[in-house]
Each structure stands twice: as C-alpha cells, then as structure tokens.
Amino acid sequence: MNWNFHLPVELVFGSGTRHEIKSYIEKIGGTRGVLVCGKSFLRNGTADAFLQAADGALVSVFSDIRPNPTTENVNACAAEMRRVEADFAVALGGGSPMDCCKAACAIARGTDNIEPYHNGDKPVTAEEAIPMIAFATTAGTASEVTNISVLTNVEAGVKKPMNHPAMYPKIAVVDPELTLTVPPQVTASTGLDVLCHAVESYWSVNHQPVCAACSVHAARLVFDWLEKAYRDGNDLEAREKMAEASIVAGVAFSHPRTTGSTPAPSR
Ligand SMILES: NC(=O)c1ccc[n+]([C@@H]2O[C@H](COP(=O)([O-])OP(=O)(O)OC[C@H]3O[C@@H](n4cnc5c(N)ncnc54)[C@H](O)[C@@H]3O)[C@@H](O)[C@H]2O)c1
C-alpha cells in the first residue's frame, strides 16, 4: 500500500490563542484584510475584539452569509475583498463563514464569479488567490484545516464541495474558548459531524495510517466528551477536548475525504 501525507496549514491550538491574531497576520505578510464572520459575532462583540486585536490590519467586515453558504454569498464576499483591495482575509466562524471565505479568497485577485470554479468549468489558480487565516468557532467541520469549501448554487439546485491546493488556509487557529457560546443543539450536530469525519476517513477506500490514527483518536474524544460539552456548554475542558477532536478529525479526513467527496490531490 502506497500513501503520502502533506498538510500545508500551520495549526495553532489552545485557549486564548485568538488574542495573538496580530502576530498571525504579520506571519503571512497581510496588510489589508477582510474579516468574514457570521452575524452573531457582530452582535456579541467578538468581531469588534478581532478588529481591535488586529490593530488596523482588518479594514472591512463581511457577514452576509447564510448557513450552508451560497455561491451568491461567495460572490458578494469576493466583491468586498476586491473593493478594499484586500491582500488577506480572516474567517471567524463555523463551517459556513469559513467555506464562504475560503472560496472568496480563491478568486479574490481575479474578476470571475465562483460558479464556473464550483461547477468544474474552470480550475482555481494560486495567482488569483489571497491567503486566509481561519478561526474555528464550532467543533465540527474542521474547514480550517482542509482545502474544501461546500457551497450551494441555489439557481442550479446543487450543494457540493469544491477543493484546490490553493484553498488551504495558511494558519488554522482553534481556540476552544470561542466555542463556549455554541448552543446545545449546534454542539450536538457539529460534534456528530466530527464523529462522521473520523469514521468516514477510517473506512475510506483511500484510508492511510496517519489519517487512521487521527480517526481513532478523534472518535475516542467524541465518545468521551461530546455529551459533557452538550450538557454544560461552559465546561471548558469538554470544549477543549471536542475542539481537539474536531481538528484531529479534520487531519484524518484531509486526505481520504468523506464518502461523497472526490479524493484529495496528493499535494
Ligand atoms: N469545508 C469542509 O470540509 C466542511 C465539512 C463539513 C461541513 N461543511 C459545511 O459547513 C457548514 C456547517 O458548518 P457548521 O456546522 O460549523 O455550522 P455553521 O457555521 O452553519 O453555524 C451553525 C450555527 O451556529 C452558530 N454558531 C457558530 N459558532 C458559534 C459560536 N461560537 N457561538 C454561538 N453560535 C455559533 C452560527 O451562527 C449558526 O447559527 C455547512 O455548509 C456544511 O456543508 C464543510
């Protein structure tokens, strides 16, 4: 059995790590960025805290994103990136804002809409992409460690993933404190998403040892900690363990992928 493993994303994990946002931006050489987040983060002050901590490097906020983001959301997000001549973006959210941001970053330096890339007519190119830093706020999709964006084209009636090596975030920040406010129902559904990623990676025809080891670790954590996180959202230890499960499950399915997805390119 032949296999390889390559993940071009820096992983940063730990409570409080979000406060170092300025150093992450400096690391990727960002000067003018867009913060892409769900509306709840505008309402609860988290977006403002990010803008302050970024010390002027984030010049705009885009939050017009519905759950299960649409290609229209992505086009509007890319238009905002072009308007402010952004050279990077920060995604703050669950899978919906992260996937919207990821796809918008992939086309931000160009002039096209996302649909031809999403339907496979055009390949994403690194030249048209700007870098992205992803802050996960749910323990679920692990979009912060993959090059996958799941989008819905409402007009075509299609929801499907697109992926390209240029779509990996440069830095994935998993600060479990960001998940303390996730409501119980979302805690449960996103936690089951983690378990699905672990299981599907493990049984995939493209399974391989590094990812299988991550699958087993992540699944154990879900069995041990999901119910605790569901019953008491303020249990930081349970949130930390579920955040760990999420990112490790993300590493697990980064290569084998899930049942409905195409295999990852080797790099
Ligand atoms: N890219 C991938 O590899 C991948 C994998 C699985 C799923 N997905 C996609 O991700 C999307 C789902 O993402 P999700 O499950 O993270 O949910 P989500 O981003 O849609 O968020 C679900 C709800 O939780 C709220 N929320 C998120 N973080 C919160 C927080 N910290 N505090 C309070 N509320 C919070 C949101 O406002 C929203 O109402 C779907 O579009 C799905 O298709 C992508």
The ligand as a Tripos MOL2 file, in Angstrom:
@<TRIPOS>MOLECULE
LIG
   44    48     1     0     0
SMALL
NO_CHARGES

@<TRIPOS>ATOM
      1 N1        -15.2100   22.5130    4.4240 N.am      1 LIG1
      2 C1        -15.4600   21.3130    4.9170 C.2       1 LIG1
      3 O1        -14.6150   20.4270    4.8910 O.2       1 LIG1
      4 C2        -16.8070   21.0360    5.5300 C.ar      1 LIG1
      5 C3        -17.0340   19.8380    6.2480 C.ar      1 LIG1
      6 C4        -18.2820   19.6380    6.8090 C.ar      1 LIG1
      7 C5        -19.2960   20.5900    6.6590 C.ar      1 LIG1
      8 N2        -19.0480   21.7260    5.9370 N.ar      1 LIG1
      9 C6        -20.0710   22.7720    5.7600 C.3       1 LIG1
     10 O2        -20.0170   23.6190    6.9190 O.3       1 LIG1
     11 C7        -21.3130   24.2080    7.1010 C.3       1 LIG1
     12 C8        -21.7810   23.9410    8.5150 C.3       1 LIG1
     13 O3        -20.8410   24.4790    9.4150 O.3       1 LIG1
     14 P1        -21.0720   24.3700   10.9850 P.3       1 LIG1
     15 O4        -21.6660   23.0450   11.2910 O.co2     1 LIG1
     16 O5        -19.8140   24.7470   11.6650 O.co2     1 LIG1
     17 O6        -22.2180   25.4280   11.2760 O.3       1 LIG1
     18 P2        -22.4560   26.9500   10.8400 P.3       1 LIG1
     19 O7        -21.1860   27.6460   10.5430 O.co2     1 LIG1
     20 O8        -23.5140   26.9480    9.7690 O.co2     1 LIG1
     21 O9        -23.0710   27.5060   12.1900 O.3       1 LIG1
     22 C9        -24.2790   26.9150   12.7200 C.3       1 LIG1
     23 C10       -24.9310   27.9000   13.6760 C.3       1 LIG1
     24 O10       -24.1050   28.0300   14.8240 O.3       1 LIG1
     25 C11       -23.8350   29.3900   15.0760 C.3       1 LIG1
     26 N3        -22.5190   29.4790   15.6910 N.ar      1 LIG1
     27 C12       -21.3250   29.1360   15.1540 C.ar      1 LIG1
     28 N4        -20.3320   29.3190   16.0460 N.ar      1 LIG1
     29 C13       -20.9230   29.8020   17.1740 C.ar      1 LIG1
     30 C14       -20.4260   30.1780   18.4560 C.ar      1 LIG1
     31 N5        -19.1300   30.0840   18.7720 N.pl3     1 LIG1
     32 N6        -21.3030   30.6380   19.3720 N.ar      1 LIG1
     33 C15       -22.6450   30.7010   19.0870 C.ar      1 LIG1
     34 N7        -23.1720   30.3580   17.8940 N.ar      1 LIG1
     35 C16       -22.3110   29.8990   16.9530 C.ar      1 LIG1
     36 C17       -23.9480   30.0760   13.7330 C.3       1 LIG1
     37 O11       -24.2450   31.4490   13.8760 O.3       1 LIG1
     38 C18       -25.0890   29.2990   13.1050 C.3       1 LIG1
     39 O12       -26.3300   29.8140   13.5140 O.3       1 LIG1
     40 C19       -22.2290   23.5850    6.0670 C.3       1 LIG1
     41 O13       -22.3620   24.4630    4.9600 O.3       1 LIG1
     42 C20       -21.5000   22.3070    5.6760 C.3       1 LIG1
     43 O14       -21.8460   21.8680    4.3860 O.3       1 LIG1
     44 C21       -17.8310   21.9660    5.4070 C.ar      1 LIG1
@<TRIPOS>BOND
     1     1     2 1
     2     2     3 2
     3     2     4 1
     4     4     5 ar
     5     4    44 ar
     6     5     6 ar
     7     6     7 ar
     8     7     8 ar
     9     8     9 1
    10     8    44 ar
    11     9    10 1
    12     9    42 1
    13    10    11 1
    14    11    12 1
    15    11    40 1
    16    12    13 1
    17    13    14 1
    18    14    15 2
    19    14    16 1
    20    14    17 1
    21    17    18 1
    22    18    19 2
    23    18    20 1
    24    18    21 1
    25    21    22 1
    26    22    23 1
    27    23    24 1
    28    23    38 1
    29    24    25 1
    30    25    26 1
    31    25    36 1
    32    26    27 ar
    33    26    35 ar
    34    27    28 ar
    35    28    29 ar
    36    29    30 ar
    37    29    35 ar
    38    30    31 1
    39    30    32 ar
    40    32    33 ar
    41    33    34 ar
    42    34    35 ar
    43    36    37 1
    44    36    38 1
    45    38    39 1
    46    40    41 1
    47    40    42 1
    48    42    43 1
@<TRIPOS>SUBSTRUCTURE
     1 LIG1         1 GROUP 0 **** ****
